[in-house]
Structure formats: C-alpha cells, structure tokens
Amino acid sequence: MPAVDLQETAEHYILTAELPGLTREDIDIQLRDGRLTLAGARRERGITCEQYHRVERGHGSFSRTFQLPVPVDVDRVSADLHDGVLTITCPKAHDASMRRIDVM
C-alpha cells in the first residue's frame, strides 16, 4: 500500500503518492462523483538469487479511494510521475450555481 498525502489549497486538491518502481502503465487513476481512486499493481521482482535476507517492499494490486469535499474540474485534472512520486492535481470547480452562504 503506497504512502499517500492529500492536501488542499485555495484552488486545488493535491495528492502525492510514493510509488517506487512503478511505471505509468502500472497506475490507474479515476475520478467519479467526487471520489478520486488510485489503483495499480506492483509486480514481483524477477531477480533470481539463492536467498533473500529481507523483503520489505510488497507486491500485488492496491487501490485507495478518497472522497473530495467539493467538486473538481475534471477536464483540468493532471497527473505526473517523477522519481517514484506520483502527484495528482485536481483544480476545484468554480460553479456559479454553488456558493457559500454565511449565517448572519
């Protein structure tokens, strides 16, 4: 299971996930009904050796889903994988029909 941080700025939600050894083809990102899902698979290393002394990096499939509190602009969501760190940037939607109402 990857280590994940989800932060909020005034204009975006930014998710960062540590995914060492994964390629773009190993990762699946979906955004639906305000839920951001990060899924993927880490393959078992095919290194032949007589004996492992320690194996800490797991393998297999994973999936994490995060409910985003406000709608995001799906057309402007971006994802970047660099040095084993995935960064997903979700710009908040500026919907004129949605606004905050202050209590007086």
C-alpha positions as CSV (number, residue, x, y, z in Angstrom):
1,M,0.0,0.0,0.0
2,P,1.6,3.3,-1.1
3,A,2.1,6.2,1.3
4,V,-0.3,9.0,0.4
5,D,-0.7,12.6,1.3
6,L,-3.8,14.6,0.3
7,Q,-3.6,18.4,0.8
8,E,-6.0,21.2,0.0
9,T,-5.1,24.7,-1.2
10,A,-7.5,27.5,-2.1
11,E,-7.6,26.4,-5.7
12,H,-6.7,22.7,-5.7
13,Y,-6.6,19.3,-4.1
14,I,-3.1,17.8,-4.4
15,L,-2.5,14.1,-3.9
16,T,1.1,12.7,-3.7
17,A,1.8,9.0,-3.5
18,E,5.1,7.2,-3.1
19,L,5.2,4.5,-5.9
20,P,8.8,3.4,-6.3
21,G,9.4,1.0,-9.1
22,L,6.0,1.6,-10.8
23,T,5.7,2.9,-14.3
24,R,2.8,4.9,-15.8
25,E,1.4,1.7,-17.2
26,D,1.1,0.2,-13.7
27,I,-1.1,3.1,-12.4
28,D,-4.8,3.7,-12.9
29,I,-6.4,7.0,-11.8
30,Q,-10.2,7.6,-11.9
31,L,-12.3,10.5,-10.7
32,R,-16.1,9.9,-10.4
33,D,-18.8,11.5,-8.3
34,G,-16.2,13.4,-6.2
35,R,-14.2,10.2,-5.5
36,L,-10.6,10.0,-6.6
37,T,-9.4,6.4,-6.9
38,L,-5.7,5.5,-7.2
39,A,-5.1,1.9,-8.2
40,G,-2.2,-0.1,-9.5
41,A,-0.1,-3.2,-9.3
42,R,3.5,-3.7,-8.1
43,R,5.0,-6.7,-9.8
44,E,7.1,-9.2,-8.0
45,R,10.8,-8.7,-8.8
46,G,12.1,-11.4,-11.1
47,I,15.6,-11.4,-9.7
48,T,17.0,-14.9,-9.2
49,C,19.0,-15.5,-6.0
50,E,19.6,-18.3,-3.6
51,Q,18.2,-16.5,-0.6
52,Y,16.6,-13.2,0.4
53,H,17.6,-11.8,3.7
54,R,14.8,-9.2,3.8
55,V,12.0,-8.2,1.6
56,E,10.1,-5.1,2.8
57,R,8.5,-3.9,-0.5
58,G,5.3,-5.6,-1.1
59,H,3.9,-6.6,-4.4
60,G,0.5,-7.1,-5.9
61,S,-2.5,-4.9,-6.5
62,F,-3.6,-1.9,-4.5
63,S,-6.5,0.6,-4.5
64,R,-7.2,3.7,-2.5
65,T,-10.2,5.9,-2.8
66,F,-10.5,9.5,-1.5
67,Q,-13.8,11.5,-1.2
68,L,-13.1,15.1,-2.2
69,P,-15.3,17.6,-0.2
70,V,-16.1,19.9,-3.2
71,P,-16.4,19.3,-6.9
72,V,-13.3,19.5,-9.1
73,D,-12.9,20.5,-12.7
74,V,-12.4,17.0,-14.2
75,D,-11.2,18.4,-17.5
76,R,-8.2,20.1,-15.8
77,V,-7.0,17.3,-13.5
78,S,-3.4,16.4,-14.1
79,A,-1.0,13.6,-13.0
80,D,2.8,13.5,-13.0
81,L,5.1,10.6,-12.1
82,H,8.6,11.7,-11.3
83,D,11.3,9.8,-9.4
84,G,8.8,7.3,-8.0
85,V,6.4,10.1,-6.7
86,L,3.0,10.5,-8.3
87,T,1.4,13.9,-8.0
88,I,-2.3,14.3,-8.9
89,T,-3.5,17.9,-9.1
90,C,-7.3,18.4,-9.0
91,P,-8.4,22.0,-9.6
92,K,-11.6,22.9,-7.7
93,A,-14.6,23.7,-9.9
94,H,-15.8,27.2,-9.9
95,D,-19.5,26.6,-10.4
96,A,-21.6,29.8,-10.3
97,S,-24.6,27.8,-9.0
98,M,-22.6,26.7,-6.0
99,R,-21.6,29.3,-3.3
100,R,-21.0,29.5,0.4
101,I,-23.8,31.2,2.3
102,D,-22.7,33.0,5.5
103,V,-25.0,32.8,8.5
104,M,-25.9,36.2,9.9
